[in-house]
């Protein structure tokens, strides 16, 4: 994004922002249609289900409502600031006004509390930035001078009209939906410290804190949280059994800052915070300097959108999803590009870089093309493997075990790190009584992702093979990872019974009885 700092390429930023707002509005519209029951599958085929949608049905093209709401919340301030900046242009005013309304409506019905909080705080920051922006900026040709006080009042009224219109729409929806299907009331009802959501997050955060305590400096390694969390959660639950009813399988602590500290240590967390501090300092300098009005308004929208992402990061993991991560880094690059552009303008851009040799230019181009092709090829392999994974799942569902094994092996050759493909191979070989092969695949799957069901399945195999000591070990491991799984207690009790340990068998069975749901 530093390359966008030149005057000739500055128009690219505005085009990219406009394209981003359009994409965001379309994504929000898809989410709204999903809320009303219109969901797409396999391209252009649409289905209208007979039931009212729940929270997980509203995800647009992101696959998850939290990922969708993060993206929308980050772009919403940018759409609003463009509405303000182009308010005197009727065509653009209608375009940005419609986009802003659609995006805000989808955020409200997404039932994502973190997104609501991020949107509210980012808009408050947006108003603060605008109200305190120095009226020293230059205006581009065709722009009217900007008076902060008068414009602030006018734009505040416009924003309130949009907000009230969206609230009216949501209220209208509420009148035709039962209370349990009301997107706002249903989510607000979870704002209780004793609610499952809060207790579940508390369990994840406490377990993550223990992880950080053991690896405080450089962390446990990037992308290894999911490999270590189950063991730390098991240790925490052994000391605090009152949290057992709130446990789960987490691939993230639902807090970007805790995840960064756990995987990259305090050093990584401080570097991440330092990058954001520098970003906001650069953005505020733009507001206080003699920049063009368009640049200042753009910086305000970008800073507010970035703030929304960072606020959402306290309760989710927005930067783990590629679209949100790309948006975040693009925002940081845009602010740097604006500042570089101003520095070039201040220096009159008299200094010209000496041209590089022609042979070096061709060499850089060739290396870039080859590197890009290699990167694309490597990136496509996991995508192809995920498609094979889906096909394999259908074969597993239909109990076509031999075909499933062939399919899973083909997918594994494309992506050897896909733990679920190894899991499929373990299940399929188990049903074909290929126990040794099943054990091998289960072991590989557990190395890639230590899910609690894998040691349970390994225990079943050892039990069938008569290896009772190993079966006991793996069932105990399952109970350590998932102490509320009644089947593990039952299997361990049966193992003890076959080993002649009747008292231990009865004791284990009694422990597991309280987790059965009658």
URZI-V432769 format. One record per residue. N is the residue number from 0. RES is the residue in one letter. PHI is phi as a letter, one per 20 degrees, with the letter a starting at -180 (none if undefined). OMEGA is omega in degrees with one decimal (NA if undefined). D_FIRST is the distance of its C-alpha to the first C-alpha in whole Angstrom. Layout:
# URZI-V432769
N/RES/PHI/OMEGA/D_FIRST ; N/RES/PHI/OMEGA/D_FIRST
This chain:
# URZI-V432769
0/X/none/175.4/0 ; 1/X/f/-178.1/4 ; 2/X/f/-178.0/5 ; 3/X/e/-174.7/5 ; 4/X/f/-177.8/8 ; 5/X/f/-178.9/11 ; 6/X/f/-176.7/13 ; 7/X/f/-175.8/14 ; 8/X/e/-176.2/11 ; 9/X/f/-179.9/11 ; 10/X/f/179.3/13 ; 11/X/f/-179.2/11 ; 12/X/f/-179.2/9 ; 13/X/f/178.9/13 ; 14/X/f/179.4/14 ; 15/X/f/178.9/12 ; 16/X/f/179.0/13 ; 17/X/f/178.5/17 ; 18/X/f/179.4/16 ; 19/X/f/179.9/16 ; 20/X/f/178.9/19 ; 21/X/f/179.1/21 ; 22/X/f/-179.3/20 ; 23/X/f/179.5/21 ; 24/X/f/178.1/24 ; 25/X/f/178.0/25 ; 26/X/f/178.7/25 ; 27/X/f/179.1/27 ; 28/X/f/176.7/29 ; 29/X/f/177.4/30 ; 30/X/f/178.1/30 ; 31/X/f/178.1/33 ; 32/X/f/177.5/35 ; 33/X/f/178.9/35 ; 34/X/f/-179.5/36 ; 35/X/e/172.5/39 ; 36/X/n/-178.9/40 ; 37/X/e/-174.7/38 ; 38/X/c/-177.5/36 ; 39/X/d/175.1/35 ; 40/X/b/176.1/36 ; 41/X/l/174.0/35 ; 42/X/n/-170.8/33 ; 43/X/e/179.3/35 ; 44/X/e/-176.5/38 ; 45/X/d/179.1/39 ; 46/X/c/176.5/41 ; 47/X/d/-178.7/43 ; 48/X/f/-177.3/44 ; 49/X/e/-179.2/47 ; 50/X/d/175.8/46 ; 51/X/f/-177.7/44 ; 52/X/f/173.1/40 ; 53/X/d/-173.2/39 ; 54/X/g/-174.2/36 ; 55/X/f/180.0/35 ; 56/X/e/-173.3/35 ; 57/X/d/-176.4/33 ; 58/X/b/-179.0/29 ; 59/X/l/179.6/28 ; 60/X/d/-173.3/26 ; 61/X/e/178.6/25 ; 62/X/n/-178.1/28 ; 63/X/b/-178.2/29 ; 64/X/f/179.2/29 ; 65/X/f/178.2/27 ; 66/X/f/179.9/24 ; 67/X/f/-175.6/24 ; 68/X/f/176.1/25 ; 69/X/f/-179.6/22 ; 70/X/f/-178.7/20 ; 71/X/f/-178.6/22 ; 72/X/f/-179.9/22 ; 73/X/f/-178.4/18 ; 74/X/e/-175.8/18 ; 75/X/g/178.4/21 ; 76/X/f/179.3/21 ; 77/X/f/176.7/18 ; 78/X/f/-179.2/21 ; 79/X/f/-179.0/23 ; 80/X/f/175.1/21 ; 81/X/f/174.3/21 ; 82/X/f/178.9/24 ; 83/X/f/-174.3/25 ; 84/X/f/-177.9/23 ; 85/X/d/-173.5/25 ; 86/X/f/-178.2/28 ; 87/X/f/175.9/30 ; 88/X/e/-172.3/29 ; 89/X/g/-177.9/31 ; 90/X/f/-179.9/30 ; 91/X/f/178.8/26 ; 92/X/f/178.8/28 ; 93/X/f/-178.4/30 ; 94/X/f/-178.6/27 ; 95/X/f/177.5/25 ; 96/X/f/178.2/28 ; 97/X/f/179.7/29 ; 98/X/f/179.8/26 ; 99/X/f/-179.4/26 ; 100/X/f/-179.6/29 ; 101/X/f/-178.7/29 ; 102/X/f/-179.1/26 ; 103/X/f/179.5/28 ; 104/X/f/-179.6/31 ; 105/X/f/177.2/30 ; 106/X/f/-177.7/28 ; 107/X/f/-177.0/32 ; 108/X/e/-179.8/34 ; 109/X/f/-180.0/31 ; 110/X/l/178.9/34 ; 111/X/c/-174.9/31 ; 112/X/f/-180.0/32 ; 113/X/f/178.6/29 ; 114/X/f/177.4/27 ; 115/X/f/179.0/29 ; 116/X/f/178.2/29 ; 117/X/f/179.4/25 ; 118/X/f/-178.5/26 ; 119/X/f/-177.4/28 ; 120/X/f/179.3/27 ; 121/X/f/178.3/23 ; 122/X/f/175.6/25 ; 123/X/f/177.2/28 ; 124/X/f/179.7/24 ; 125/X/f/179.0/23 ; 126/X/f/179.3/27 ; 127/X/f/179.2/27 ; 128/X/f/-177.9/24 ; 129/X/f/-176.9/25 ; 130/X/f/-177.0/28 ; 131/X/d/-179.9/27 ; 132/X/f/-179.4/25 ; 133/X/f/-179.8/26 ; 134/X/e/179.1/28 ; 135/X/d/-176.8/26 ; 136/X/f/175.4/23 ; 137/X/f/176.7/24 ; 138/X/d/176.1/24 ; 139/X/f/179.1/23 ; 140/X/g/178.4/25 ; 141/X/n/179.7/27 ; 142/X/e/176.2/26 ; 143/X/e/178.2/29 ; 144/X/g/-174.2/29 ; 145/X/d/175.3/28 ; 146/X/d/-171.5/31 ; 147/X/g/-174.6/30 ; 148/X/f/-178.3/33 ; 149/X/f/-178.2/34 ; 150/X/f/-179.9/31 ; 151/X/f/179.9/31 ; 152/X/f/-178.4/34 ; 153/X/f/-177.7/34 ; 154/X/f/175.6/30 ; 155/X/f/178.2/32 ; 156/X/f/179.3/35 ; 157/X/f/-179.9/33 ; 158/X/f/179.3/31 ; 159/X/f/177.5/34 ; 160/X/f/178.2/35 ; 161/X/f/-179.3/33 ; 162/X/f/-179.8/33 ; 163/X/f/178.4/37 ; 164/X/f/179.0/37 ; 165/X/f/177.8/35 ; 166/X/f/177.9/38 ; 167/X/f/178.5/40 ; 168/X/f/179.7/39 ; 169/X/f/177.0/39 ; 170/X/f/176.9/42 ; 171/X/f/176.5/44 ; 172/X/f/-178.1/42 ; 173/X/f/-177.5/44 ; 174/X/f/-177.1/47 ; 175/X/d/179.5/47 ; 176/X/d/173.1/46 ; 177/X/f/-174.9/48 ; 178/X/g/-177.0/47 ; 179/X/f/179.2/46 ; 180/X/d/177.4/43 ; 181/X/f/-171.2/42 ; 182/X/f/-176.7/38 ; 183/X/e/-179.4/38 ; 184/X/f/-179.2/42 ; 185/X/f/-178.7/42 ; 186/X/f/178.3/38 ; 187/X/f/179.8/40 ; 188/X/f/180.0/43 ; 189/X/e/-178.5/41 ; 190/X/e/177.8/40 ; 191/X/c/179.9/43 ; 192/X/g/-178.6/43 ; 193/X/e/-177.2/45 ; 194/X/f/-177.9/43 ; 195/X/g/-178.1/42 ; 196/X/f/-178.0/39 ; 197/X/f/-179.6/39 ; 198/X/f/177.2/41 ; 199/X/f/177.8/39 ; 200/X/f/179.6/36 ; 201/X/f/177.5/38 ; 202/X/f/-179.7/39 ; 203/X/f/-177.2/36 ; 204/X/f/177.8/35 ; 205/X/f/178.7/38 ; 206/X/f/179.4/38 ; 207/X/f/176.1/34 ; 208/X/g/177.6/35 ; 209/X/f/177.3/38 ; 210/X/f/-179.5/35 ; 211/X/f/180.0/33 ; 212/X/f/-178.6/37 ; 213/X/e/-179.1/38 ; 214/X/c/-170.3/34 ; 215/X/f/-170.1/33 ; 216/X/e/-175.8/31 ; 217/X/d/175.0/29 ; 218/X/m/-176.8/30 ; 219/X/e/180.0/31 ; 220/X/o/-177.7/28 ; 221/X/f/178.0/25 ; 222/X/m/178.5/26 ; 223/X/d/-179.6/29 ; 224/X/g/-177.5/30 ; 225/X/f/-179.8/32 ; 226/X/e/-174.1/34 ; 227/X/d/-170.8/35 ; 228/X/f/-174.5/36 ; 229/X/g/-179.4/39 ; 230/X/f/178.6/41 ; 231/X/f/176.5/40 ; 232/X/f/178.4/41 ; 233/X/f/178.4/44 ; 234/X/f/179.5/45 ; 235/X/f/-179.1/44 ; 236/X/f/177.8/46 ; 237/X/f/177.4/49 ; 238/X/e/-178.0/49 ; 239/X/c/-177.1/48 ; 240/X/f/179.6/50 ; 241/X/f/179.3/50 ; 242/X/e/-174.2/46 ; 243/X/g/-177.4/47 ; 244/X/f/-178.1/47 ; 245/X/d/-174.5/43 ; 246/X/f/178.9/42 ; 247/X/a/176.8/40 ; 248/X/e/-174.5/37 ; 249/X/d/172.5/34 ; 250/X/e/177.3/31 ; 251/X/b/178.4/29 ; 252/X/f/-177.2/31 ; 253/X/l/174.1/29 ; 254/X/a/-174.2/27 ; 255/X/f/-177.3/24 ; 256/X/f/176.5/25 ; 257/X/f/179.2/28 ; 258/X/f/177.9/27 ; 259/X/f/179.4/24 ; 260/X/f/-179.2/27 ; 261/X/f/-175.1/29 ; 262/X/e/-174.8/27 ; 263/X/d/176.9/25 ; 264/X/m/178.8/28 ; 265/X/f/178.8/28 ; 266/X/f/179.1/25 ; 267/X/f/179.2/23 ; 268/X/f/179.6/23 ; 269/X/f/177.6/23 ; 270/X/f/178.1/20 ; 271/X/f/178.9/18 ; 272/X/f/-179.8/20 ; 273/X/f/177.6/19 ; 274/X/g/-178.5/15 ; 275/X/f/177.2/16 ; 276/X/f/177.9/18 ; 277/X/f/179.9/16 ; 278/X/g/-178.0/13 ; 279/X/f/175.2/17 ; 280/X/f/177.8/18 ; 281/X/f/-179.5/15 ; 282/X/f/179.3/15 ; 283/X/f/176.0/19 ; 284/X/f/177.0/19 ; 285/X/f/-178.8/17 ; 286/X/f/-175.5/20 ; 287/X/e/-176.0/22 ; 288/X/d/-178.4/21 ; 289/X/e/176.5/22 ; 290/X/e/174.8/19 ; 291/X/f/-178.8/19 ; 292/X/g/-179.5/21 ; 293/X/g/-179.0/18 ; 294/X/f/179.5/15 ; 295/X/f/-179.8/18 ; 296/X/f/178.4/19 ; 297/X/f/178.8/15 ; 298/X/f/178.4/15 ; 299/X/f/179.6/18 ; 300/X/f/-179.1/17 ; 301/X/f/179.6/14 ; 302/X/f/179.1/16 ; 303/X/f/177.7/19 ; 304/X/f/177.4/17 ; 305/X/f/176.8/16 ; 306/X/f/178.3/19 ; 307/X/f/178.2/21 ; 308/X/f/-176.9/19 ; 309/X/f/176.3/20 ; 310/X/f/177.2/24 ; 311/X/g/-176.9/24 ; 312/X/f/176.1/23 ; 313/X/f/-173.9/27 ; 314/X/c/-179.6/29 ; 315/X/b/-179.8/26 ; 316/X/c/-173.3/24 ; 317/X/f/-175.8/21 ; 318/X/e/175.5/18 ; 319/X/e/178.9/21 ; 320/X/e/-173.2/20 ; 321/X/g/-179.0/17 ; 322/X/g/-179.6/16 ; 323/X/f/178.0/16 ; 324/X/f/177.9/14 ; 325/X/f/178.7/12 ; 326/X/f/-179.6/12 ; 327/X/f/-178.1/12 ; 328/X/f/176.0/9 ; 329/X/f/177.2/7 ; 330/X/f/178.9/9 ; 331/X/f/179.2/8 ; 332/X/f/-180.0/5 ; 333/X/f/-179.9/6 ; 334/X/f/177.4/9 ; 335/X/f/179.5/8 ; 336/X/f/178.2/6 ; 337/X/f/-179.1/10 ; 338/X/f/178.4/11 ; 339/X/f/178.0/10 ; 340/X/f/180.0/12 ; 341/X/f/178.4/15 ; 342/X/f/176.8/15 ; 343/X/f/180.0/15 ; 344/X/f/-178.9/18 ; 345/X/f/179.3/20 ; 346/X/e/178.9/20 ; 347/X/m/175.2/21 ; 348/X/l/-178.6/19 ; 349/X/f/-176.4/22 ; 350/X/f/-179.8/21 ; 351/X/d/177.5/20 ; 352/X/f/177.7/19 ; 353/X/f/-176.9/21 ; 354/X/f/177.5/21 ; 355/X/e/-179.6/21 ; 356/X/g/-178.5/24 ; 357/X/f/-177.9/24 ; 358/X/f/179.5/25 ; 359/X/f/177.3/22 ; 360/X/f/179.4/20 ; 361/X/f/179.8/22 ; 362/X/f/179.6/22 ; 363/X/f/-180.0/18 ; 364/X/f/-178.6/18 ; 365/X/f/179.3/21 ; 366/X/f/179.9/20 ; 367/X/f/-179.7/17 ; 368/X/f/-180.0/19 ; 369/X/f/178.9/22 ; 370/X/f/179.0/19 ; 371/X/f/179.3/18 ; 372/X/f/178.2/21 ; 373/X/f/-179.6/22 ; 374/X/f/179.3/20 ; 375/X/f/179.1/21 ; 376/X/f/178.8/24 ; 377/X/f/-179.3/24 ; 378/X/f/-177.5/22 ; 379/X/f/-177.1/25 ; 380/X/f/176.3/28 ; 381/X/f/178.4/27 ; 382/X/f/177.5/27 ; 383/X/f/179.3/30 ; 384/X/f/178.7/32 ; 385/X/f/175.8/31 ; 386/X/f/177.1/33 ; 387/X/f/177.6/36 ; 388/X/g/179.5/36 ; 389/X/f/178.0/37 ; 390/X/f/179.4/39 ; 391/X/f/179.8/41 ; 392/X/f/178.0/41 ; 393/X/f/177.0/43 ; 394/X/f/177.6/45 ; 395/X/f/-179.9/46 ; 396/X/f/-180.0/47 ; 397/X/e/178.1/49 ; 398/X/l/173.8/51 ; 399/X/e/-167.7/50 ; 400/X/f/-178.4/50 ; 401/X/f/177.8/50 ; 402/X/f/179.1/48 ; 403/X/f/178.8/45 ; 404/X/f/178.3/45 ; 405/X/f/-178.8/45 ; 406/X/f/-178.6/42 ; 407/X/f/177.8/40 ; 408/X/f/177.6/41 ; 409/X/f/177.2/39 ; 410/X/f/178.8/36 ; 411/X/f/176.8/36 ; 412/X/f/177.7/36 ; 413/X/e/-178.2/33 ; 414/X/b/-177.4/31 ; 415/X/f/-177.2/34 ; 416/X/e/177.7/32 ; 417/X/e/-174.4/33 ; 418/X/f/-176.9/36 ; 419/X/f/175.8/37 ; 420/X/f/175.3/38 ; 421/X/f/177.3/40 ; 422/X/f/176.7/41 ; 423/X/g/179.0/42 ; 424/X/f/177.7/44 ; 425/X/f/-179.9/46 ; 426/X/f/-177.3/47 ; 427/X/f/179.0/48 ; 428/X/f/177.1/50 ; 429/X/f/-179.5/52 ; 430/X/f/176.1/53 ; 431/X/e/179.8/54 ; 432/X/m/172.8/56 ; 433/X/e/-168.3/54 ; 434/X/f/-179.6/54 ; 435/X/f/177.6/53 ; 436/X/f/178.4/50 ; 437/X/f/178.2/49 ; 438/X/f/-179.4/49 ; 439/X/f/-178.4/47 ; 440/X/f/176.8/44 ; 441/X/f/179.5/44 ; 442/X/f/177.2/44 ; 443/X/f/179.7/41 ; 444/X/f/-178.8/39 ; 445/X/f/177.2/40 ; 446/X/f/-178.8/38 ; 447/X/e/177.9/35 ; 448/X/b/-174.4/36 ; 449/X/f/177.6/39 ; 450/X/f/-174.0/40 ; 451/X/f/-177.4/43 ; 452/X/f/-178.7/45 ; 453/X/f/175.6/45 ; 454/X/f/176.0/47 ; 455/X/f/179.4/49 ; 456/X/f/176.8/49 ; 457/X/f/176.8/50 ; 458/X/f/177.8/53 ; 459/X/f/-179.5/54 ; 460/X/f/179.8/54 ; 461/X/f/177.7/56 ; 462/X/f/178.3/59 ; 463/X/f/-178.7/59 ; 464/X/e/178.9/60 ; 465/X/n/177.9/62 ; 466/X/e/-171.0/60 ; 467/X/f/179.8/61 ; 468/X/f/177.3/59 ; 469/X/f/177.4/56 ; 470/X/f/177.4/56 ; 471/X/g/-178.8/57 ; 472/X/f/-175.9/54 ; 473/X/f/175.9/51 ; 474/X/f/174.8/53 ; 475/X/f/177.2/53 ; 476/X/f/178.5/49 ; 477/X/f/180.0/48 ; 478/X/f/176.6/50 ; 479/X/f/-178.8/48 ; 480/X/f/-176.5/45 ; 481/X/c/-173.6/46 ; 482/X/f/178.3/49 ; 483/X/d/178.3/50 ; 484/X/e/-174.2/50 ; 485/X/f/-178.9/54 ; 486/X/f/179.7/54 ; 487/X/f/177.3/53 ; 488/X/f/-179.9/56 ; 489/X/f/-179.3/59 ; 490/X/f/178.8/58 ; 491/X/f/177.2/58 ; 492/X/f/179.1/61 ; 493/X/f/177.5/63 ; 494/X/f/178.8/62 ; 495/X/f/179.1/64 ; 496/X/f/179.4/67 ; 497/X/f/178.1/67 ; 498/X/e/179.9/67 ; 499/X/n/179.5/70 ; 500/X/e/-172.4/68 ; 501/X/f/-178.7/69 ; 502/X/f/177.6/68 ; 503/X/f/179.6/65 ; 504/X/f/-179.8/65 ; 505/X/f/-179.0/66 ; 506/X/f/179.6/64 ; 507/X/f/-179.5/61 ; 508/X/f/178.1/62 ; 509/X/f/177.8/62 ; 510/X/f/-177.8/59 ; 511/X/f/-175.6/57 ; 512/X/f/-176.3/60 ; 513/X/f/-179.7/58 ; 514/X/e/176.1/55 ; 515/X/f/178.1/56 ; 516/X/d/-177.5/56 ; 517/X/e/NA/59
